[in-house]
């Protein structure tokens, strides 16, 4: 089959002999399947040229605070247009701009095929005018979300396997853009599914919700202390279950502004906090596993300011080794790439949020054994934190411990941080 290269990058097909050999090995590993064909670019061009309309948390819960049929259909049509635009078309174009040999990797090829199938599906959905049409659209969204559960592990495995074909900085930028788009896609899709479930429920009354309730996937008043306690217990149980006979796990102490609340997507916050606590608990247990004395506690400080909340997680687990410190936020760099790749192959399907993890099996990301180190917890946590205009920083004192600082926008008025093809070209 003739494959048409992107018009803007004909050099993608100028592949060296050794690269051709690599293609054949990858194709052979897929049971003889060929890499995906490049589709004509004209249709994709039209969608890439359309303006991106990022959304804020405040806009997300605006649709649901007084949920009527009109607002529900408006939400459906927003999702209908936004999914194929910034969330799929720009990412397909980004993959097409990579050297062709990279996308022939079986893992990245699968991601490409999933994205193009979704793009072709959603761009053909007509205007949604009735509740019956919305129900059909929700079924389409739900099936698509399930089909894309394999995206993250395949994306990261593909990047690790292609580390010698493209510069690590380019691949890190590519992965971060893909993850931001994936988070965004799931946010708006799951929000609409949740709003539809609320509207269809027999007890639904179209009035303003209580401040303590969810509006779709957004919890209007996330309590930082409660989330840290819940994620802490979960992390302690996971680490304790695989640490031998009667292990001692460090205590997690919380202080500061313990009543601080803010609107947030709960699953995002649970993922970030869970990964940070897991790192601290594991580090402390590893350092003190051969001693008789109780390990030092992990101290969590919550600081509330007018526009943001900062959560500091401090441990005495020995700090981060110097040889990996500069690679903490990379998906594909560092001295432990081979181990990470092998560990990924031991995890059949990884989901990206705590909600997905609760709905799937013990082989998911949150409940993976402590010894199964994937090297993606910190870079993915930063992507999630920065998605709603927050931030994540680490400060380490080698030989002593680590302080992690998670900053969260408190007002919910910051737009999601998306990446367009134009913004990447401008870097």
Secondary structure as GFF3:
##gff-version 3
##sequence-region A 1 427
A	DSSP	three_ten_helix	7	13	.	.	.	ID=ss1
A	DSSP	alpha_helix	17	29	.	.	.	ID=ss2
A	DSSP	alpha_helix	42	48	.	.	.	ID=ss3
A	DSSP	alpha_helix	57	65	.	.	.	ID=ss4
A	DSSP	alpha_helix	69	84	.	.	.	ID=ss5
A	DSSP	pi_helix	85	89	.	.	.	ID=ss6
A	DSSP	alpha_helix	90	96	.	.	.	ID=ss7
A	DSSP	alpha_helix	100	103	.	.	.	ID=ss8
A	DSSP	alpha_helix	106	122	.	.	.	ID=ss9
A	DSSP	alpha_helix	131	147	.	.	.	ID=ss10
A	DSSP	three_ten_helix	148	150	.	.	.	ID=ss11
A	DSSP	alpha_helix	151	161	.	.	.	ID=ss12
A	DSSP	alpha_helix	168	200	.	.	.	ID=ss13
A	DSSP	beta_strand	214	215	.	.	.	ID=ss14
A	DSSP	beta_strand	218	223	.	.	.	ID=ss15
A	DSSP	alpha_helix	224	241	.	.	.	ID=ss16
A	DSSP	beta_strand	252	256	.	.	.	ID=ss17
A	DSSP	beta_strand	261	265	.	.	.	ID=ss18
A	DSSP	alpha_helix	266	287	.	.	.	ID=ss19
A	DSSP	beta_strand	298	304	.	.	.	ID=ss20
A	DSSP	beta_strand	308	315	.	.	.	ID=ss21
A	DSSP	alpha_helix	322	325	.	.	.	ID=ss22
A	DSSP	alpha_helix	337	345	.	.	.	ID=ss23
A	DSSP	alpha_helix	354	359	.	.	.	ID=ss24
A	DSSP	alpha_helix	377	387	.	.	.	ID=ss25
A	DSSP	beta_strand	391	397	.	.	.	ID=ss26
A	DSSP	beta_strand	401	409	.	.	.	ID=ss27
A	DSSP	alpha_helix	421	425	.	.	.	ID=ss28
###
